[in-house]
Amino acid sequence: MPNETLAKHLFHWESQPMKWAMRLRVALHIAQALEYCTGKGRALYHDLNAYRVLFDDDSNPRLSCFGLMKNSRDGKSYSTNLAFTPPEYLRTGRVTPESVMYSYGTLLLDLLSGKHIPPSHALDLIRDRNIQMLIDSCLEGQFSNACSMSLVNGLTQNLYASTTPLSPHGQACLRTDLTAIHEIIEKLGYKDDEGAATELSFQMWTNQMQDSLNFKKKGDIAFRHKDFANAAECYSRFIEGGTMVSPTVYARRSLCHLMNDMPQEALNDAVQSQVISTAWHIASYLQAVALSALGQENEGHAALKDGSMLESKRNAL
């Protein structure tokens, strides 16, 4: 290619650093290239890094074909560059779709920082540092916080998803796919309330008890029809009644708050849900989504990991 590699423009520039708009363009084009390869049955790409991205005559980023594993059906590769090898490959000796995701995440981190980040250090960097400290100082004033956070969310999703096996619910939380989370919680119903601590007052058979249950029923109908503001109001009336405690109601109201862009309230309800049912993975997953919405990415991923562990233990029973 006539216009050198991404590594040349990103790490070894001479006249001016790569602008933010071009970095985003690279991220998009490479994601599209990997998706295209997957659609053609070539999902495995080895040693994805800034030296494998080239620029054509029109300065469009192109993915080199050298990393395509055309002759390996089991993901084994017989040559590798340890400077670009994801941790999973070092453990198993195989390239998997998850390790390709991880490598793409490290490429996004390179684009954000303007430095080559060894794959083995990538997770430690995003866990232990303020993400703003990783952003290339040459990019000051070229982007909004929302724009940078979109890229940060993309790279953290790729890095964590490849190292922490997640269920469909965990994946939905990692993507902050609230619609998918709603479908999962709706299908679960109230079966997870079985065995959870419930507190019944002496008025359990009175009209107050019946009124509370009616509010819960109305909340469930609104929740099913995605009327989240009304559902949250009905669930609040049920909770205020004080006749019983339901972790599922708190979880449902937590999601309603997320849908209504109220992450702090969502976090409070998710925590309360777990106080009632300490081993319930749904509560941890909702905490993960709420924490991420509050910009607390590290805490969010810790909660996501906790939820995944609780779900694995539950499934093993």
C-alpha positions in Angstrom: 0.0 0.0 0.0 1.4 3.4 -0.9 0.6 5.3 2.3 2.3 3.2 4.9 0.8 1.4 7.9 -1.3 2.5 10.8 1.7 2.0 13.1 3.7 4.5 11.0 1.1 7.2 11.3 0.1 6.4 14.9 3.4 5.7 16.6 6.1 7.1 14.4 4.6 10.2 12.9 7.0 13.0 11.7 5.0 16.1 10.7 1.7 15.7 12.6 -0.1 13.1 14.7 -3.1 11.2 13.4 -6.3 13.2 13.9 -9.2 11.9 16.0 -11.6 11.7 13.0 -9.1 9.4 11.2 -8.7 7.2 14.3 -12.4 6.7 14.4 -12.5 6.0 10.7 -9.8 3.3 11.2 -11.8 1.7 14.1 -14.9 1.6 11.9 -13.2 0.2 8.8 -11.4 -2.5 10.6 -14.6 -3.6 12.4 -16.3 -3.8 9.0 -13.4 -5.7 7.5 -13.5 -8.3 10.4 -17.2 -8.6 10.0 -16.9 -9.2 6.3 -14.2 -11.9 6.9 -16.5 -13.6 9.4 -19.4 -13.5 6.9 -17.1 -15.3 4.4 -16.2 -18.0 6.8 -12.8 -16.5 7.8 -13.5 -15.5 11.4 -10.0 -16.1 12.6 -7.4 -13.4 12.2 -4.0 -13.8 13.8 -1.8 -11.0 15.2 -4.2 -8.2 14.5 -2.2 -5.0 15.2 -1.4 -1.6 13.8 1.2 -3.0 11.4 -1.6 -5.0 9.7 -3.6 -1.9 8.9 -2.5 -0.2 5.6 -3.7 2.9 3.8 -4.5 3.0 0.1 -4.2 5.9 -2.4 -7.3 7.5 -1.0 -6.1 7.2 2.6 -8.7 4.6 3.3 -7.6 2.0 6.0 -7.4 -1.5 4.7 -6.8 -4.8 6.7 -3.9 -6.8 5.4 -4.7 -10.4 4.3 -1.5 -11.7 6.0 -3.4 -12.3 9.3 -6.2 -14.4 7.8 -5.8 -18.0 8.9 -6.8 -19.7 5.6 -5.2 -23.1 6.3 -6.1 -23.7 10.0 -9.5 -25.1 10.9 -8.8 -25.5 14.6 -7.3 -22.1 15.2 -3.7 -23.3 15.5 -1.0 -21.0 14.2 2.5 -22.0 13.6 4.1 -18.6 13.8 3.3 -15.6 16.0 4.7 -12.3 17.3 4.6 -12.3 21.0 4.4 -8.5 21.0 0.8 -8.8 19.6 -0.4 -12.1 21.1 -3.5 -12.0 23.2 -3.3 -13.8 26.6 -5.8 -16.5 25.6 -3.5 -17.6 22.7 -0.5 -17.9 25.1 -2.6 -20.3 27.3 -4.2 -22.4 24.6 -2.0 -22.1 21.5 -5.2 -21.4 19.4 -6.7 -18.3 17.8 -10.4 -18.1 18.6 -13.1 -15.5 17.7 -12.8 -14.3 21.3 -9.0 -13.7 20.9 -9.7 -11.8 17.7 -12.1 -9.6 19.7 -9.4 -9.0 22.3 -6.9 -8.0 19.7 -9.4 -5.6 18.2 -9.9 -4.1 21.7 -6.1 -3.6 22.0 -6.1 -1.9 18.6 -8.8 0.5 19.9 -6.6 1.2 22.9 -3.7 2.0 20.6 -5.9 4.4 18.7 -7.0 6.1 21.9 -3.5 6.4 23.4 -1.3 6.8 20.4 1.0 4.2 21.8 1.5 0.5 21.3 0.0 -1.3 24.3 1.1 -4.9 24.7 -2.0 -7.1 24.7 -0.8 -8.7 28.0 -1.0 -5.3 29.7 -4.2 -4.0 28.2 -6.6 -5.2 30.9 -4.4 -3.9 33.7 -4.3 -0.5 32.1 -8.0 0.0 31.9 -8.6 -1.5 35.3 -6.1 0.5 37.3 -6.1 4.0 35.6 -8.4 6.9 35.0 -9.2 6.3 31.3 -8.7 10.0 30.6 -5.0 9.6 31.5 -4.6 7.1 28.6 -5.9 9.4 25.9 -3.2 10.8 23.6 -2.4 14.3 24.6 -2.2 15.3 20.9 -5.9 14.8 20.7 -6.8 17.6 23.1 -9.8 19.6 21.9 -10.6 17.2 19.0 -13.5 15.3 20.5 -16.3 15.4 23.2 -16.3 13.3 26.3 -19.3 11.3 24.9 -17.3 10.5 21.8 -14.3 9.3 23.7 -16.4 7.2 26.0 -18.0 5.5 23.1 -14.6 4.3 22.0 -13.7 3.4 25.6 -16.8 1.3 25.9 -16.0 -0.5 22.7 -12.5 -1.4 23.7 -13.5 -2.5 27.2 -16.3 -4.7 25.8 -13.9 -6.4 23.5 -11.2 -6.9 26.2 -13.6 -8.2 28.9 -15.9 -10.3 26.6 -12.9 -12.3 25.4 -11.5 -13.0 28.9 -14.8 -13.6 30.8 -17.2 -16.1 29.3 -20.7 -14.5 29.5 -24.2 -15.9 29.2 -26.7 -14.2 26.9 -27.8 -12.0 29.9 -24.2 -11.1 30.7 -23.6 -10.2 27.1 -26.7 -8.0 27.0 -25.4 -6.2 30.1 -22.0 -5.8 28.6 -23.5 -4.2 25.5 -26.0 -2.2 27.6 -28.7 -3.7 25.5 -31.7 -2.7 27.7 -34.2 -4.2 25.3 -32.6 -7.6 25.6 -32.3 -7.3 29.4 -36.1 -6.5 29.5 -36.9 -9.6 27.5 -34.8 -11.8 29.9 -36.3 -10.3 33.1 -39.8 -10.6 31.6 -39.3 -14.3 30.8 -38.0 -15.0 34.3 -41.1 -13.8 35.9 -41.1 -14.2 39.7 -39.6 -17.6 40.0 -36.4 -16.2 41.5 -38.4 -14.8 44.4 -38.9 -18.4 45.6 -36.7 -18.9 48.7 -35.8 -15.2 48.9 -36.3 -13.5 52.2 -39.8 -12.0 52.4 -41.2 -9.9 55.2 -44.9 -10.1 55.8 -46.6 -7.7 58.2 -49.5 -8.6 60.5 -51.8 -7.0 58.0 -50.9 -9.6 55.3 -54.5 -10.6 54.9 -56.0 -7.1 55.1 -57.1 -4.7 52.4 -53.6 -3.1 52.5 -52.1 -6.4 51.4 -54.6 -6.7 48.5 -53.9 -3.1 47.5 -50.2 -3.7 47.4 -50.6 -6.8 45.2 -52.8 -4.9 42.9 -50.1 -2.3 42.4 -47.6 -5.0 41.7 -50.0 -6.6 39.1 -50.5 -3.2 37.4 -46.7 -2.7 37.4 -46.2 -6.1 35.8 -48.7 -5.2 33.0 -47.0 -1.9 32.4 -43.6 -3.5 32.5 -44.7 -6.1 29.9 -45.9 -3.4 27.6 -42.7 -1.3 28.1 -44.5 1.5 29.8 -41.6 2.0 32.2 -42.6 5.2 33.8 -46.0 3.8 34.9 -44.4 0.5 35.9 -41.9 2.3 38.1 -44.7 4.2 39.8 -46.7 1.1 40.4 -43.7 -0.8 41.8 -43.0 2.1 44.1 -46.5 2.0 45.5 -46.1 -1.8 46.1 -42.8 -1.2 47.9 -44.1 1.6 50.0 -47.0 -0.7 51.1 -44.4 -2.6 53.1 -46.4 -5.8 53.2 -43.7 -7.9 51.5 -40.3 -7.6 50.0 -39.5 -8.9 46.5 -36.1 -8.9 44.9 -37.7 -9.2 41.5 -39.8 -6.0 42.0 -36.6 -4.1 42.9 -34.9 -5.5 39.8 -37.7 -4.6 37.6 -37.9 -1.1 39.0 -34.1 -0.8 38.5 -34.5 -1.6 34.8 -37.4 1.0 34.6 -35.0 3.6 36.0 -32.3 2.7 33.4 -34.9 3.0 30.7 -35.8 6.4 32.0 -32.2 7.5 32.2 -32.0 7.4 36.0 -28.8 5.4 36.6 -28.3 6.3 40.3 -31.8 5.2 41.2 -31.3 2.1 39.1 -28.1 1.3 41.1 -29.9 1.8 44.4 -32.6 -0.7 43.5 -30.2 -3.2 42.1 -28.2 -3.1 45.3 -31.4 -3.5 47.4 -32.4 -6.5 45.2 -29.1 -8.1 46.1 -29.5 -7.3 49.8 -32.7 -9.4 49.7 -31.3 -12.2 47.5 -27.5 -12.2 47.9 -26.8 -14.9 45.4 -29.0 -13.6 42.6 -27.0 -12.9 39.5 -29.6 -10.6 37.9 -29.0 -8.0 40.7 -25.3 -8.0 40.0 -25.8 -7.6 36.3 -28.2 -4.7 36.8 -25.6 -3.1 39.1 -23.0 -3.5 36.3 -25.2 -1.7 33.8 -26.1 1.1 36.2 -22.4 1.6 37.2 -21.3 1.8 33.6 -24.1 4.4 32.9 -22.7 6.4 35.8 -19.2 6.3 34.2 -17.8 3.9 36.8 -16.5 1.4 34.2 -14.1 -0.5 36.5 -16.7 -1.0 39.2 -19.2 -2.0 36.5 -17.0 -4.7 35.1 -16.3 -6.0 38.6 -20.1 -6.3 39.1 -20.4 -8.0 35.7 -17.8 -10.5 36.7 -19.6 -11.1 40.0 -22.9 -11.7 38.2 -21.2 -14.2 35.8 -19.7 -16.1 38.8 -23.1 -16.2 40.6 -24.8 -17.4 37.4 -22.3 -20.1 36.9 -22.7 -21.3 40.5 -26.5 -21.3 40.1 -26.3 -23.3 36.9 -24.0 -25.9 38.5 -26.5 -26.7 41.2 
